[in-house]
Amino acid sequence: MWRRYLELTKPKVVALITFTAIVGTLLASAGAPPLVPLVIGNLGIALAAACAATINHVLDRRIDEQMARTSARPLPSGALTERAALIFAAILGCTAMTLLAFLVNLLTAVLTFCSLIGYAVIYTVWLKRATSQNIVIGGAAGAAPPVLGWTAVTGTVEPNALLLFLIIFVWTPPHFWALAIARREEYARAGIPMLPVTHGVEFTRLQVLLYTVLLTVVTLLPYLTRMSGLVYLAAALVLDAGFLYYALALKVSRRAELPMRVFRFSVNYLMWLFAALLLDHYLHV
């Protein structure tokens, strides 16, 4: 039973979200990070992300039933009821907000709550079904975690934190559209207007490439603004070259397995890029 509840939280997604939040916390600290923001702050952020994921499961139950990738999830498979999932989400959300508001700071709690509502309600209920630009607009909620980690330490939203937000915001469309290309038929059956469904696969391939070019430019900003140094720059250039290679291959090749390869690479790309930011922060090169 606990595995079914754990699946509701989308643990792999929450792990990546929490990692970027932790990086934000560490980058905001000149030396050793304060223990409460590092531990309690990121625990609250992780619980809020898990709450949002659980609500997403409830709201997307009927869509999940129509897609092979998601039909075995706990709700469409009947392993858990919607009532049980909503109670679980409420416990996660209330615990997260209590920790952040009373033990961290009010700004982090408010921004985390806005991010939760942005993903679980605004994106899932409205944007996802309203426009092919759903993932672009809704990507703001997914880009918030490093800002939340930063504000947990400083109590303010600073320019360097917004650079981290911008990186994830621009990364999200090529990351998700690669998956949408691979699952185009399933999204079409479910009536979700993802870009490959509304504008075709060829147009989406071009958009993945263009956004990847934009991402390459954006990821140079931490070095150009002297937020980070040569260690980060070297890692960013290598990772950007890899992403551009995959995006270009997706544009010119029709190999069936390529969209999922691009999707998986994009996950590793973001993880290693933020790891490079962290390594550079402590090496001061």
Phi, psi and omega in degrees: 000319182296330177294326179293318177294320178299321179297327178300331185277358184050066191301326180292320178293315180296324179298316179293319177300313182295322178299315180293327177293318178297319177299317176301319178298315183289322179292333179283350183256127180293322178236230176291132183289148174301139188293319184295310177298322182294313186271301184291319180300311182285333172295316178297319178297317180296318179294322178294320177296320178295322176298313180299319179297320180294316177299320177302319177301317182294312184290333182260015185304313184290326175293317181299327180296335185264357184244130182300325183295333188238359187293340181267005178298161187303323182281308179296333179278349180086006181291330177225154177268160177298323180298315180297319180294320180292322176297317178299316179297318180297319178297314179299312184295315180296320178296316180300311183294323178296314179299314184289317185289321187261336183248343181249267171198160187292324181299315179297320178297315182294314181295322178294318178297318178297320178295319179299312180294322180301318181277309189288331184246299186298313180288308187293316185279320188249297188301318184301329183257353190259329189208150177288347176269019184306315185285334178289310181290315181290345180297343179299322180294318180288341180272354186286330189310315179296330175293320178296317177298323180293312182292336177300330179271313190266335185075009179220159174263115186250160183305319181295326176295322180291332174296319177297318175302315184296321179301310182291324179300317180282331179291328189300312182300310179294328177298309186280326180293331175298317176295320181297326176296315181295328184250026186304313184297323180291317177297322179296316179298324182279353178076026180264123186279058175293155187306316179296335179283317186274327186241358178093158183292320183298316178297321180293321177301318178296318180295322176300315180295314182296318179293328178292322174298315178297320178299320178301317178295314183297322183288349174277344185298320177302325177285316182294331178268004179065022171289324180229170186244210189289328179298313178296316183301315181298316180294318181297319181296319179294313181294319178296321178298320178294317180294318178297322178299312181294320180295321178291319177298321178296326181289322188258341183255152178246020180296131188296329184277349189295317179305318179290329176295319177297316180301312182293320178299320183297326177295311179296324179304309183295319180299313182288328178296315179289328174296322178294320175302317181292315180298316179298322182300322184267341177273334179055046179267000000 
